[in-house]
Amino acid sequence: MRFTHQDKRWLPTMYVGALTLDILLGDVHSLKQKRSVVRPLVAELHRRFPAVAVAETGHLDLHRRAEVGIAVVSASAGNCKEVLDACERVVAFHPEIELLSARQRLYNDDD
């Protein structure tokens, strides 16, 4: 919580967590095959974590690489981190995907 001097009351702090995953796809030789791997992955993340936003955000023209962006909003920084860590684990344990990098960022009302 933070104290605002204008109206002398406590306001809850909001946190936004963002996760960017750079992934290498296995035996994929076309953009159509890429979609057949990335779409189910995005759908699985939506199904397991209904409160997160998930989208393919980069490497759209490459057939063996994909970037997936995940965002979550919470009242606590710890909850944001827990949800993003769990999303990262789901992706990392897919055998047809190699997780090249994962980058987490946390924003709050002061940013």
LINLINMO-V907131 format. One record per backbone hydrogen bond with DSSP energy under -0.5 kcal/mol. NH is the residue of the N-H (numbers start at 0). CO is the residue of the C=O. Records with the same first field share a line. If there is no record, write none. Layout:
NH=CO  CO
This chain:
1=10
3=1  8
7=3
8=3
10=1
14=73
15=106
16=71
17=104
18=69
19=102
20=18  67
21=100
22=20  65
23=97
24=63
25=95
27=25
33=29
34=30
35=31
36=32  33
37=33
38=34
40=36
41=37
42=38
43=39
44=40
45=41
46=42
47=43
48=44
51=48
52=70
54=68
56=54  66
57=66
61=58
65=22
66=57
67=20
68=54
69=18
70=52
71=16
73=14
79=75
80=76
81=77
82=78
83=79
84=80
85=81
86=82
87=83
88=84
89=85
90=86
91=87
92=88
93=90
94=92
96=93
97=23
98=96
99=21  97
100=21
102=19
104=17
106=15
108=13
110=107
